[in-house]
Amino acid sequence: MITIEKCILHRFKMSLKHPFANSSTTVTEKDIIITELIDREGRSGFGESVAFDAPWYTEETTDTVAVMIENHLWPLIRHQTFSDPGAIPFHTVRRNHMAKAAIEGAVWDLYAKQQQQPLYQLIGAQTNKIPVGAAIGLQPSDDLMLTKIEQAIQAGYQRIKLKIKPGYDLTLLEKVRSHFPDVPIMADANSAYTLNDIDHLKKFDDYNLMMIEQPLAHNDFIDHARLQEQLQTPICLDESIHTFADVRTAIQLKSCQIISIKLGKVGGFTNAIRIHDYCQQHGIPVWCGGMLEAGVGRVQSLALATLPNFQYPADPGASNRYWHQDIITPEVEVENGYVTLPDEHGIGYQVQLPQSNQKVLT
């Protein structure tokens, strides 16, 4: 049983080592909320909100997450006792998945520490090694893009994800394939196209891509189904996937062949595991996308990616690929294309947070 006595919201900004650009925006720093929940025995569990400071990716922002936790989610768990993390009554609050995940992740960390197990074992995984790939944002020149791909390959990353947009896609893929004919490549459009671009998108089949991620609108399952009928390249849905119902809709309509599960976007481990299991039952492979997480969200996402239906290398890689200094020790490292999670209880890492800008909820 877990009894939550106190919540501390740690909010701070972290600057990325390099700007990360996609078809919608460029991110240079991340506004981060780390939730610290303290139980009756004085143990701390940590979670992370993956929301951005503006609603370009989903409707949630760091500001809305802070308000939701303080005014709505914390009152649900304050001084309450739960048998396990799945018992939290989140069904009484609609959506706000990133805020929920920030709380639920901390409860899972506490629960794993209470049960004296690594988090990855507690959720049912048989391995602590996760293959990882590199996501590369839009670059100011093709030559710089090719350089960054080469650097990622030399660092051991097992596949490359390229951000694309109209006017910066086929020419780039042609150059990448001519330089790296055998490297596993996927393309991420972040909803930059419409069904009017179908003839253009069909040309992507010439480049032997693992998948094209979210080519159309975030809420359009029907047009994705029409597009997938015309493409040999598998479509992966990302921005479309927030709930178990979204997954059922996508699979029933045949809107995609692959699904990206982002822990912080679907409300946490309980929902993510349910989605994983349903996709596995229906023959739809999944993979773990990244949200420019700091250390807590990074290692929790990697723990999720240990489950067996995660069939493609995960996005969250080494801490030093993104941050000058991460908030966990040791930092996440990649060796021979894999991250190996430690066997310590809970998330397995020590969390070191800035002491400024804390809000204590009791």
C-alpha positions in Angstrom: 0.0 0.0 0.0 1.2 3.5 -0.8 0.1 6.6 1.2 1.1 9.9 -0.3 1.9 12.6 2.3 3.4 15.4 0.3 4.0 16.7 -3.2 6.8 19.0 -4.3 6.7 20.6 -7.8 10.2 21.4 -9.0 10.0 23.8 -12.0 13.1 25.0 -13.9 14.4 25.5 -17.4 17.1 23.5 -19.2 18.9 24.7 -22.3 19.4 22.1 -25.1 23.0 21.7 -26.4 21.7 22.2 -29.9 18.4 23.7 -31.1 15.9 21.0 -32.1 13.7 22.0 -35.1 10.7 20.2 -36.6 8.0 21.3 -39.1 6.2 23.2 -36.4 8.8 25.0 -34.2 12.3 25.1 -32.9 13.1 24.3 -29.3 16.1 25.8 -27.6 15.2 25.2 -24.0 12.7 23.1 -22.1 10.5 24.4 -19.3 10.4 21.3 -17.0 8.2 20.2 -14.1 9.5 17.3 -11.9 7.0 16.0 -9.5 8.4 14.6 -6.2 5.9 12.6 -4.1 6.8 11.6 -0.6 5.1 8.6 1.1 4.4 7.9 4.8 7.8 6.2 5.2 9.6 9.3 3.8 10.5 7.8 0.5 10.5 10.0 -2.6 9.3 9.0 -6.0 9.8 11.2 -9.1 7.8 11.9 -12.3 8.2 14.4 -15.1 5.9 16.4 -17.2 6.9 16.3 -20.9 4.7 19.3 -21.9 6.3 22.2 -23.7 5.8 25.9 -22.8 3.4 26.5 -25.7 0.6 24.3 -27.2 2.2 23.5 -30.5 2.4 19.8 -29.9 -0.7 19.2 -27.7 -3.1 21.4 -25.9 -1.2 21.0 -22.7 1.6 23.3 -21.6 3.9 23.5 -18.6 1.6 26.2 -17.1 -1.6 24.0 -17.5 0.2 21.0 -16.0 1.1 23.0 -12.9 -2.4 24.2 -12.5 -3.9 20.8 -13.0 -1.6 19.1 -10.6 -2.1 21.7 -7.8 -5.8 22.2 -8.2 -7.1 18.9 -9.4 -4.7 15.9 -9.3 -3.0 16.5 -6.0 -6.4 16.7 -4.2 -7.2 13.2 -5.6 -4.1 11.6 -4.0 -3.4 13.8 -1.0 -3.1 11.6 2.1 -4.8 8.8 0.2 -3.7 5.1 0.3 -3.5 3.1 -2.9 -2.8 -0.6 -3.4 -0.9 0.1 -6.6 -0.5 3.0 -9.2 -3.4 1.8 -11.3 -5.8 2.5 -8.4 -5.4 6.3 -8.7 -8.9 7.7 -9.7 -7.7 9.7 -12.7 -11.0 8.8 -14.5 -12.6 11.7 -12.7 -10.5 14.2 -14.6 -10.7 14.3 -18.4 -7.6 14.3 -20.6 -4.7 16.3 -19.2 -2.6 13.2 -19.9 0.8 14.9 -19.4 -0.2 16.2 -16.0 -1.5 12.8 -15.0 1.7 11.1 -16.3 3.8 13.4 -14.1 2.0 12.3 -11.0 1.6 8.6 -12.0 5.3 8.3 -12.9 6.2 9.4 -9.3 3.8 6.9 -7.9 5.3 4.1 -10.0 8.7 5.0 -8.8 7.5 4.9 -5.2 5.8 1.6 -5.7 8.9 0.0 -7.3 11.0 1.2 -4.3 8.4 -0.1 -1.9 8.4 -3.5 -3.7 12.2 -3.4 -3.9 12.3 -3.9 -7.6 13.7 -2.0 -10.6 10.8 -0.3 -12.4 11.4 -2.2 -15.6 10.9 -5.5 -13.8 7.8 -4.3 -12.0 6.1 -3.5 -15.2 6.8 -7.0 -16.6 10.0 -6.7 -18.7 12.5 -9.5 -19.0 15.4 -7.3 -20.1 17.1 -4.1 -19.1 18.8 -3.4 -22.4 17.0 -1.1 -24.9 18.2 -0.5 -28.5 18.1 3.2 -29.3 18.1 5.5 -32.3 18.8 9.1 -33.0 16.3 11.8 -33.9 17.8 14.6 -35.9 15.9 17.9 -36.3 15.7 20.1 -39.4 19.2 21.5 -40.2 20.2 24.7 -42.0 22.0 22.7 -44.7 22.1 19.2 -46.2 25.8 18.9 -45.5 25.2 19.6 -41.8 22.4 17.0 -41.8 24.8 14.4 -43.3 27.4 15.2 -40.7 25.0 14.8 -37.9 23.8 11.4 -39.3 27.4 10.3 -39.5 28.1 11.4 -36.0 25.1 9.5 -34.7 26.1 6.3 -36.6 29.6 6.6 -35.2 28.1 6.9 -31.7 26.4 3.6 -32.2 22.7 4.6 -32.7 20.8 1.9 -34.5 18.5 4.0 -36.6 18.1 7.6 -37.7 14.9 9.6 -37.5 14.8 12.7 -39.8 12.4 15.6 -39.4 10.9 16.6 -42.7 8.4 19.1 -44.1 7.1 20.2 -47.5 10.0 21.5 -49.5 12.5 19.7 -47.3 11.9 16.0 -47.9 12.6 14.1 -51.1 15.8 15.9 -52.0 17.0 15.4 -48.5 16.1 11.7 -48.6 17.8 11.3 -51.9 21.1 12.7 -50.5 20.8 10.7 -47.3 20.2 7.4 -49.1 23.1 8.1 -51.5 25.4 8.5 -48.6 23.9 5.9 -46.3 22.2 3.3 -48.4 21.8 0.7 -45.7 21.2 2.7 -42.6 17.7 2.2 -41.1 15.9 5.6 -41.7 12.5 6.9 -40.7 10.9 10.2 -41.6 8.8 12.3 -39.1 6.5 14.9 -40.7 4.8 16.2 -37.5 1.5 16.6 -39.4 3.0 18.8 -42.1 1.1 17.3 -45.1 -2.5 16.8 -46.2 -4.2 14.2 -48.4 -3.8 16.5 -51.3 -0.1 15.6 -51.2 -0.8 11.9 -51.8 1.1 11.7 -55.1 4.1 13.4 -53.5 4.0 11.2 -50.4 3.9 8.0 -52.6 7.4 8.9 -53.8 8.6 8.2 -50.3 8.3 4.5 -51.2 11.5 4.9 -53.3 13.7 5.4 -50.2 13.2 2.2 -48.2 12.1 3.9 -45.1 11.2 2.0 -41.9 8.2 4.3 -41.5 6.8 7.7 -42.1 5.6 9.2 -38.8 2.4 11.3 -38.6 2.3 12.7 -42.1 -1.3 14.1 -41.8 -3.3 16.0 -39.2 -3.1 14.9 -35.5 -6.8 14.2 -35.4 -7.4 12.6 -38.8 -7.6 8.8 -38.7 -9.7 8.5 -41.8 -7.3 10.3 -44.2 -4.4 8.4 -42.7 -6.2 5.2 -43.5 -6.7 6.4 -47.1 -3.1 7.3 -47.4 -1.9 4.0 -45.9 -3.9 2.2 -48.6 -1.8 4.0 -51.2 1.7 3.7 -49.6 4.0 0.8 -49.3 5.9 2.6 -46.5 4.3 1.9 -43.1 2.6 4.9 -41.5 3.3 5.4 -37.8 0.9 7.4 -35.8 2.2 9.6 -33.0 0.4 12.9 -32.4 -2.9 11.0 -33.0 -2.3 8.7 -30.0 -3.4 9.9 -26.6 -5.8 7.3 -25.4 -6.6 3.6 -25.6 -9.7 4.6 -27.7 -7.4 6.4 -30.2 -5.4 3.1 -30.6 -8.6 1.1 -31.2 -9.8 3.6 -33.8 -6.4 3.6 -35.6 -6.3 -0.2 -35.7 -9.9 -0.7 -36.7 -9.7 1.9 -39.5 -6.2 0.6 -40.6 -4.9 4.1 -40.3 -1.3 2.9 -39.7 0.9 -0.1 -39.4 3.0 1.1 -36.4 2.2 3.1 -33.3 4.5 5.4 -31.3 3.8 5.2 -27.5 5.0 8.3 -25.6 4.7 7.6 -21.9 4.1 11.2 -21.0 1.5 11.8 -23.7 -0.8 8.8 -22.9 -1.1 9.5 -19.2 1.5 7.2 -17.8 2.4 3.6 -17.4 -1.0 2.1 -16.7 -2.4 3.4 -20.0 0.8 2.8 -21.9 1.0 -0.8 -20.9 -2.6 -1.3 -21.9 -1.9 0.2 -25.3 1.2 -1.9 -25.7 -0.7 -5.1 -24.9 -3.6 -4.3 -27.2 -1.2 -3.5 -30.1 0.6 -6.8 -29.5 -2.6 -8.7 -29.6 -3.5 -7.1 -32.9 -0.1 -7.5 -34.6 0.8 -3.8 -34.5 4.4 -3.2 -33.5 5.1 -0.2 -31.3 8.1 2.0 -30.5 9.0 4.6 -27.9 9.1 8.1 -29.1 10.9 11.0 -27.3 9.8 14.4 -26.0 13.1 16.0 -25.2 12.8 14.6 -21.7 15.1 15.4 -18.8 16.6 12.4 -16.9 13.5 11.3 -15.0 11.2 11.2 -18.0 14.0 9.7 -20.1 14.7 6.7 -17.9 11.0 6.1 -17.3 10.4 6.0 -21.1 13.3 3.7 -21.5 11.8 1.4 -18.8 8.6 1.3 -20.8 10.5 0.4 -23.9 11.8 -2.8 -22.4 8.3 -4.4 -23.0 8.4 -7.0 -25.8 6.2 -5.4 -28.4 8.6 -2.4 -28.7 10.2 -3.6 -31.9 12.1 -0.6 -33.0 14.9 1.4 -31.4 13.7 4.0 -28.9 14.2 7.7 -29.3 15.4 8.6 -25.8 19.1 8.1 -26.0 22.2 9.4 -24.1 21.7 12.4 -21.8 24.7 14.2 -23.2 23.2 14.2 -26.7 20.6 16.7 -25.5 21.8 18.4 -22.3 24.9 20.1 -21.0 24.1 18.4 -17.6 21.2 16.1 -16.8 19.3 16.0 -13.5 20.2 12.3 -12.8 23.4 10.5 -11.8 24.7 8.6 -13.5 23.5 10.1 -16.8 22.0 7.9 -19.4 24.7 6.5 -21.7 24.6 4.6 -25.0 27.0 1.7 -25.5 27.1 -0.2 -28.7 23.6 1.1 -29.6 22.0 0.1 -26.3 21.0 1.8 -23.0 21.3 -0.6 -20.1 19.1 0.3 -17.2 20.5 -0.3 -13.7 19.1 -2.8 -11.3 18.6 -0.4 -8.4 15.0 -0.1 -7.1 12.6 2.3 -8.7 13.9 4.3 -11.7 17.4 3.3 -10.7 19.1 6.7 -10.8 19.7 9.5 -8.2 17.8 12.6 -8.9 19.6 16.0 -8.4 17.3 19.0 -8.8 17.8 22.7 -8.6 16.8 24.0 -5.2 15.0 27.1 -6.5 11.4 27.4 -7.6 9.9 24.6 -5.6 6.2 24.5 -4.6 5.3 22.3 -1.7 1.8 20.8 -1.6 0.7 19.2 1.7 
